[in-house]
Each structure stands twice: as structure tokens, then as C-alpha cells.
Amino acid sequence: MYAIPNMVLEIYNILFEIGNRVERRHAFMALGVAVCLMGAFLMVWGGPVLGENHAGIATVIWIVGIGIIARTRKEMGDRS
């Protein structure tokens, strides 16, 4: 039950240990894409995993992933 939050904390610890800012940005972008894909997976096949009312949880996970990607793009200086 606590495997996913512990995994996310470990990923954040690894990201903060990376010294180069460019590598850190790319790592955060990859984390954001992975979270978005996990949310999309739960939207499609989340019923057997989370039960019948899984759309809300999947949507929140997907929005968190989009937020991570947006924060990464803001740090990169992309305004497009």
C-alpha cells in the first residue's frame, strides 16, 4: 500500500542528488511523463485495480503529472 509514495520519495531523493541542472530538468520531465502515463493507464484500466469509481483518482494523478511537466518547462525558459 505504501510502495508508490516511497518510490516517489526515492525518485525525488535521486533527483536532488544530481548536480547538473540540465540533467535534473530532464529527470523531472521524465518523472512528469511517467506520472502522466500512470494516470492515463489508470483512466483506461483502473477499474480492476482501484474499483469502479477510479476516474477521480486517475484524473488527479494525471493533473499532477501535467503540473510537473509545466514546472519543468518553466524552469527551462520555454514560453511557447
C-alpha positions as CSV (number, residue, x, y, z in Angstrom):
1,M,0.0,0.0,0.0
2,Y,2.9,2.4,0.8
3,A,5.1,1.3,-2.1
4,I,4.1,4.1,-4.5
5,P,4.7,7.0,-2.1
6,N,8.0,5.5,-1.0
7,M,9.0,5.1,-4.6
8,V,8.2,8.7,-5.4
9,L,10.3,9.9,-2.4
10,E,13.2,7.8,-3.6
11,I,12.9,9.3,-7.0
12,Y,12.9,12.8,-5.5
13,N,16.0,12.0,-3.4
14,I,17.8,10.8,-6.5
15,L,16.8,13.9,-8.5
16,F,18.1,16.2,-5.8
17,E,21.4,14.4,-5.7
18,I,22.0,15.2,-9.4
19,G,24.4,18.1,-9.5
20,N,23.9,19.3,-13.1
21,R,20.8,21.5,-13.6
22,V,20.3,20.2,-17.2
23,E,20.2,16.6,-16.1
24,R,17.8,17.5,-13.2
25,R,15.4,19.2,-15.6
26,H,15.4,16.2,-17.9
27,A,14.9,13.9,-15.0
28,F,11.9,15.9,-13.7
29,M,10.5,15.9,-17.3
30,A,10.8,12.1,-17.4
31,L,9.1,11.9,-14.0
32,G,6.3,14.1,-15.2
33,V,5.8,12.0,-18.3
34,A,5.8,8.8,-16.2
35,V,3.2,10.2,-13.8
36,C,1.0,11.3,-16.8
37,L,1.3,7.8,-18.3
38,M,0.4,6.2,-15.0
39,G,-2.7,8.4,-14.8
40,A,-3.7,7.6,-18.3
41,F,-3.2,3.9,-17.6
42,L,-5.5,4.2,-14.5
43,M,-8.1,6.0,-16.6
44,V,-8.3,3.2,-19.1
45,W,-7.7,0.1,-17.0
46,G,-8.1,1.4,-13.4
47,G,-11.4,-0.4,-12.7
48,P,-9.9,-3.7,-11.7
49,V,-7.1,-2.0,-9.8
50,L,-8.9,0.8,-7.9
51,G,-12.6,-0.3,-8.1
52,E,-15.5,1.2,-10.0
53,N,-15.0,4.8,-9.1
54,H,-11.4,5.3,-10.3
55,A,-11.8,8.2,-12.7
56,G,-11.3,10.9,-10.0
57,I,-8.1,9.4,-8.6
58,A,-6.7,8.8,-12.2
59,T,-7.5,12.4,-13.1
60,V,-5.7,13.8,-10.1
61,I,-2.6,11.7,-10.8
62,W,-2.7,12.9,-14.5
63,I,-3.0,16.6,-13.4
64,V,-0.1,16.2,-11.0
65,G,2.0,14.8,-13.9
66,I,1.0,17.8,-16.1
67,G,2.0,20.1,-13.3
68,I,5.4,18.5,-13.0
69,I,5.9,18.9,-16.8
70,A,4.8,22.5,-16.7
71,R,7.1,23.3,-13.8
72,T,10.0,21.7,-15.7
73,R,9.2,23.7,-18.9
74,K,9.0,26.9,-16.9
75,E,12.5,26.2,-15.4
76,M,13.8,25.6,-18.9
77,G,12.6,29.0,-20.0
78,D,10.3,27.7,-22.7
79,R,7.5,30.2,-23.2
80,S,6.0,28.6,-26.3
